[in-house]
């Protein structure tokens, strides 16, 4: 309904519920792990394997995924991975969902099908049916870190990517995809910063989120629970140092949780430092599953995020693209770069995070401010020690997104209108 309210839609078609078969799931997960192993060797980055869940909880899942892990060595060559891909495509066509969708497409006769999330499982069958009916298909790569994760579930005629850097990544990880079918369009998420109407009036914004007009804002943006399980402890570290330095009269912390973090893990620290920490919860739409591929931000959240970046002095997080959001207003980003003594997950380390493949795109280390210990919090967050400008940050932006990405909506429309 939210999309319909903000977009000109003449007709809508309800897609039947998709239930993945055991065969489909087995092949899909086997392809993923096989690709992770293959890509790990190809680019010599073992962190790729952290994208696989090695610790299943239920007995049935342990058996299921252990069988996949035991099968993976038999599919170490790329030719065999492609054969798995073909078997997966065949399996999709055996599902009754495929037949239902194919009938719908035969009746509606769309010119092109566009999917905004390359990991959407039901889209794989829809795109398979479209291919069999000679209907053109296009998809986008959802985020800057998606391609190394080996989760490209569907196959399309055209792939829309953020930048030349991402195009080269797609060619690297999926060499069977023709270069001619990959189009650099940018991503629409950074367009909104160019429109001043997306900035909420200052008094309204401060009042809505219980902020003090006389204090500077430090934004703490949380990651999902897997990426950064110790986020609440980092937030508490900052609050403690602010109080210790008697800075609570000059600064306030605005917490923006990750949109899919429903854990309530920040509640205790927010309650303990209620006068210092305020919250601006993301305003996203969710399906019942609350999976990434089924959630999206509202226009109200776009204005909330734009305004948060505009009114804040700096953003603090563990390796988030929020660095680019704040860079749009010439605001610096602080990357947390130390581990907690008491960890929530023992084998997790922030050092692993910054070895992820997408951080290889950072041209210089001074693109962000590195917070290497709790003792540096005042120097780095308040005084921005060793930081001069966002010049390096925006050079990084130009690599990952490119300036043409600031017209992404128009670029995407042009590509889709060609079919």
N, C-alpha and C positions, 0 to 999 in steps of 0.2 A: 504493500500500500504506500509506503514512504517513497518508493521510486516513482510510482504513478502520480503522486502529488507534485513531484518536482520535474517530471519529464513528460513530454508530449507522447502519449501512447494511445493509439487508436484502438488496438485490439490486444487482448492478452490470451495466452493459451496455458492452461494448467498442465504441468508435466506429471505423469503418474509417479507414485512413490517407487524409488529404486531400492532393491534389496540385493546386495552383492552376494554372489554365490561363493561357496568355499573355494571352488576352482579359480575363480577370478581373483579372489583375495590372495590365494597362495601364489599365483603367478605374478600378481602385482608386487607383492612384498619380496618375492624371490628376485624379480627384476631390480627392485630398489637396492637390495643388499649387494647383488652382483655388480651393479653399477658403482656403488660406493667403494667396493674393493678395487674395481677396475680403475676408477678415477683416482683413488688414493695412490695407487702405483704410478699412474700417469703423471700426476702433478706433485707426487711425493709430499703429501700433506695428510698425516694420520688423523687429524681432527675431523676429516670427513666421516669417519666411522662413528663419531659421537652422534651423528644424525639417526643412528639406529637405536632402538630401544632394546637394550640387552637384558633388562630386568623386568620380565613379565610377572604379573602377580598371580593370576589364577592358574590352576593346574592345566586346564585345557589350552590356555594361551602359551604356557611354557612348552607344552608338547608341540603345538602348532609351529611356533617360531623356532624351536630347536630343530625341527625337521627342515625348516628353511635354511637355517644356519649350516646344517650338515650337508645340504644340497648345493650350496653356493660354490664350493670348489670345482664342481663339474661345469660351471658356467663362467670360467675365468677369461675366456677369449671373447672379443667383441662380436664375432660372428655368432657365437652361441647365445649371447645376450639378445641379439637381433632376432634369433629364432624364438627365444622366449617372448619377445615383443609380438611376434606374429601369432604365437599360440594364445597370448593374452587377447589380441584382437579377435581371434576366432572364438574365444570363450565369451567375450562380450556379446557376440552375435547369437549365442545360444540362450541368453537370458530372455525371458518373456518381456522384460522392460524394453529391450531393443526392438522387438516386434511392435509393441505398443507405440513407441516413439516414432518408428518408421512410418506407421499408419498416419500418425498426426502430421508428420512432415509431408507426406504425400497429399494430404488434404489442404494444408495451409500453404504449401509451396513457397517458402521464404527464399529470398534472393541470396541471403548470407546469414550464417549463424555466428554470433559473437559471444565468447565466454570471457568473463573478467577475472577468472581465477583458474590457472592451469592445473590445480590440484583437485578440482571438483570431480568426485568419483562418478556421479551420474552423467557428467558432461562427456566422459569417455565414450559411453554408449551412444549418446546423442550425436556426437561427432562421427562415430562409426556409421550410424544410420544415414547421416547426411552425406558421407563419402560415397556410400552405396547408391545414393540417389543423385549424385553429381551436384550437390548443393555446397557452395563454397563455405569454408569455415575459417574463423580467425580467433585467436586467443592472445592474452597478454601474459607476460611474466609478472607475477603479483608483487614481488619484493626483491630487493637487491641481493639477498642471500639464497634465493630459491634454487637456482640452477645446480649448484654443487650438491644439493640434497637428494638428487636423483628421484624427484617426485613429479615428473612431468607425466601425468596420468593419461592425457589425451593426445591425439595426433591431429594437427590442423593443416590447412592449406597455407595459412599465413600466421606468423608469430610477431607480435608487436613488443618491442623491447625498449628499455629506458635510454640506451646509449650504444655507441660503437663498442664500448668495453663489454657490455652485456651481450651484444651480438657475437663477439668473438668467443665469449663464454659458451653461448649456445652451440656454436660451431665446434667448440672443443669437446663439450660433454655429449653432444648428439651429432656426430659428423654425418650421419645419414640424412639429416635435414638440410635441404638445399639452401645455400646462402641467399638466393634470390627470393626465398619465401620469408626471410627475416627482415623486418622493417623497423628502423629506429624512429620512434615517435616521441620519446620522453614519457613521463608519467604525470597524470593530471593533479596529483596531490600537492604539488608545489605551485600550481597556478594561482591558488587562492590567496597567496601572500601578496599578490600584485594588486588586489582589489581592496581598497581601503574600507569599503562597505562591510567587509568581513571582520573589521575590528570593532568590538563591542565598546560602547561609550564607557569611558574610564570609571565614572562614578557608579554606573550600573554594574560593571564587571566587578569592581571591588566590593560593592555591597552584596552582590549575589553570592560571592564566595567568602564573605566575612573577612575581607582583607582590610588592612589599615592603609589609608592613602598616604600616610607619612613615612611608611617603611618600604624599603626596596624588597623585591620579590626574588627569591632563589627557587627555581623550579626543579623539583626532583621527579624525574620520569621513571617509572618502574618498568622492568621487563616482565616477561612471562615467568612463571615459577620454575620452569626447567632451565631457561637461559641464565637466570640470576636468582638462585634460591635464597641468597642472603641479603636481598634488597632491604628488608626491614631493619636489619642490623646496620647497614650503611646509612640509612636515614637517621637512625638513632645516634650514630657516631656524629653526624653533622649537627643534630640538635644539641647533643651534649657539649660539643665544642663551641657552639654559638652561645649557649648559656654560660659556659665557663669563661668565655671571653666577654661576657656582658653585652652581647650584640643583639639580644632579643628586642631591644628598644629601637633598633635601626633596620633590622631585617626580619623577614617572615618567609617561611618555606611553604611553597604551594606544591602539593603532591598530586601528580597525575599518574594514576595506575595504568598498567597495560590494559587495553580494552577487554582482553579475555582472561584477566586475573580475577577469579571469583573466590579466592581463597580466604579473604578476610585477614590475611597475614599482617597487614599494616595496622590493624585496629588498636593493638596494645600501645604501640609507640605514638600513634596519633592521639590516643586518650591521655597518655602520660605528658605529652607536650602540646596540649590543646591550644594554649595561648600562642604557640610558635608555629605549629604546623596546621595548615588549612588544606582542604581537599577540593579538587575540581574533577569529579569523576567523568570519564569519557561518556559521551551520549551516542552509543552505538545501537544498531538493530541486531537482534539475535534470533536464530532459529532455535528449535527445541534442543538440537544437538550441541549448540554453542561452539561449533567447530569453526576454525579460521575461514574455511571455504564457504561458510554460510553466514558470515557476519559482515556488516559494512557500516560506516559512520553516517550519521545524519548530517544535514546541513548545519544544524545547531552545533554539532560537535566540531565541524570545520571552523566555525566562528569562535568557538571556545579555544581550540588549539591555536589558531592565528592570534587571538587576543592574548593567550598565555605567553606566546613567544614575544609578542609586541611589548607587553608590560613587564616581563621578567628581565632581570639583570643578566642571568646566566642559567644554563640547564646542566644538571648533573645526572649521570646515568652510567650504566655498564654497556658501552658499545652500541648505542641506539642510533638509528637514522634521525632521531630528534636533533642531532647535531646540524643536519642540513636545514631542518625547519627553522631553527634559531639563527642559522647563518643567513637566512633570507632577510632578517632584520639586523644583520651585522652584530649578532650576539654570539658570544663564545660558548663552547661546550666543554664540560669537564668529564673526562672518562675515568671512572673509578678503577684503580689498578693495584689493589691489594686484597689479600684474602683475610677473612675473619679468623680469629683464633678458634672460636667455637663455630663450626660450620653446621649448616642444616643437612648438607649432603657431603659426606667425607671425601669422595673422590672428585668433587667439583673444585675448579680453580679458575679465578679470573684470568690467569695466564693462558689457559686453554682457549678462552673466549677470543682473545686477540690474535690467536693463531688461526682462527677460522679464515677460510679462503677469501671471503669478501673484504676482509681488512687488508689484503694484499694490494687493493686498489688505492690505498692511502699513499700519496706521493711523498709526503714528508710527515715526520712525527709531530711537528708543531701545528698540524691542522687542528688539534685539540689540546686542551690542558690536561696533563696526566696527574691524577691524584694518587700518589704512590704509598701513602700511609695516612692514618687518622691524624697524625701530628701535623700534616700539611694542609688540613682542611681550611684554616683561616687564610694561610698564604695563597693557596690555589683558588679557592672559591670566592673569597672576599677581595683579596688583593690581586688575583689573577697573575701570580708571579710567573715570570718567563714568557708571558703572552703579550704580543704586540698588536696583532690585528687578525681579522678573519680571512686574510688574503690566501693563506695556505688551505684553510677550510673550504673556500669557494673554488680553489683549484681542484680539490678533491671532488667537490660537487660537480664540476665540469666534466670530470672523468666518469663519475657514476651516473649522472643525470643528463648533463649537457644543457647548454642554454636553450637549445631548441625545444627542450622538454618543458619550457615555460609556456609553450603553445601546444601542449600535448593533445588537448581535446580536439583542436582543429586538425592536427596531424592525423589522429586516429580516425576522425570523420572522413578525411580525404581518402585514406586507405580503404575504409569500408565501402565508400561510395563508388569505388572502382569495380566492384563486383556486382 
